[in-house]
Amino acid sequence: MTRSINKIKDILFASESIYSIVFFRLIWGAILLVEVLRYFNYGWIKRYWIDPDFYFTFEAFSFVQPWEGNGMYIHFFFLGVLAIFIMIGLCYRISSALFFLGFTYVFLLDKTNYLNHFYLISLVSFIMIFIPANRFFSIDAALWPKIKSTVIPKWSLYLLQFQLGIAYFYGGIAKLNADWLQCEPMRMWLDNRTDFPLIGQYFTQEWMVYLFSYGGLLFDLFIIPLLLWKRTRIFAFILATSFHLLNANLFTIGIFPWLMILATPLFFSANWPSYFFPSLKSDIIQQENTSLSQLQKIGLVFFLFYIGMQIIIPFRHHFYKGNVNWTEEGHRFAWHMKLRNKSGRGTFTVKAPIENKEWKIDLKDYLTKRQRKKMIIKPDMILQFSKHLSESYYKKGYKKIEVYANIKVSLNGRTRQHLIDPSIDLSIINSTNEEWIVPLSLPLK
């Protein structure tokens, strides 16, 4: 056991060139800055965190609420400043920690705005706090020469590679479902994009539909092994770049394709920037002391715990009943990326039986357009909104309130069917994964 731990220690804490990590720090900060600027440019700050009257907070973080007044604009301004600090390596550790806290705060404000690449940004932001990426080519290294170094512990590189690999691999695992293997919803998506340059004319042909569906599945499952194997690395880099460029133009998925393209060099030799900047080759990598200190022991335990959690969490939907793409139980934080097509419509009814009153709810009075579109297909958000309706009517003085939802949803082109049992009072339901969610029963067309 001790021998195995020492072997792991020798691998994780051995020295490696810092150059690849420095490159990633530069592009990481730049991508974060671009993302922040996009929120100013497109007016998303007001639309997502000022205009709504109600927020679908995560269950354990209901206390997380938007800043009042212009607070959210100020918040994003400082996120932009921190992104610049990360990029240039100024007060790097503090800047990384504050960015992680600031971005994760935004991430937790409303389930409506959940995106897998936002989750990835939060995780990588957390990892970057601990990686000493400011040891070289940074303001910190210029101000405090003692920290300057051309080496870095190998675990820094491995942890980033692992996190990117998790996103890819679990994205592929999630595609191993009956609908995707029958090429839905890819068939629907391509059918709506026949105007795509050059290849769009073939999007209605079955061979192209199968190429996209199974190509995406195989890419997610095998791109990391191909990047890790030196013989296939260049091919894998070209393949990954082409894949993400195609996705960037075919779908609306924000900065994710660019982040993944620019992060791919992490799988090359850690010294790869020296091929473009020959002067870096003169730096000699000194082996560091790899004896297992108390701090390293703590770091090793944390390293293994973090990896374990990232491996386990995406599988949690197997502990819930039903199809995860239908019930949404375990869908978040599981890398189910661009996986299904859902649309729905329905009504909410509030009843006060003691006063013998009934109200049909106009969702526009409570939710933004984006919130309505997201909520109507997700049982946990439907339940959360029902609780909100119940509380709001209690505050109006009614002694007993019942809330019913008559909602029909289509998954991957199926005929719409009830998502929620319309006869059940949602105000008394206390958890998801219950009989109030109607099982998916209709087959694909």
ABEGO torsion letter per residue (X at the ends): XAAAAAAAAAAAABBBBAAAAAAAAAAAAAAAAAAAAAAAAAGAAAAAAAABABBBBBAAAAABBBBBEAAAAAAAAAAAAAAAAAAAGBGAAAAAAAAAAAAAAAAAABAAABBAAAAAAAAAAAAAAABBAAABGBAAAAABAAABBABBBAAAAAAAAAAAAAAAAAAAAAABBAAAAAGOAAAAAAAAAAABBGAAAAAABAAAAAAAAAAAAAAAAAAAAAAABAAAAAAAAAAAAAAAAAAAAABBAEAAAAAAAAAAAAABBAAAAAAABAAAAABBBBBBBABBBAAAAAAAAAAAAAAAAAAAAAAAAAABBEBAAAAGBGABGAGBBGABBBBBBEBBBBBBAAAGBBBBBBAAAABBAAAAAAAAABAAAAAAAAAAAAAAAAAAGBABBBBBBBBBBBBGGBBBBBABBAABBAAABABBGBAABBBBABBBX
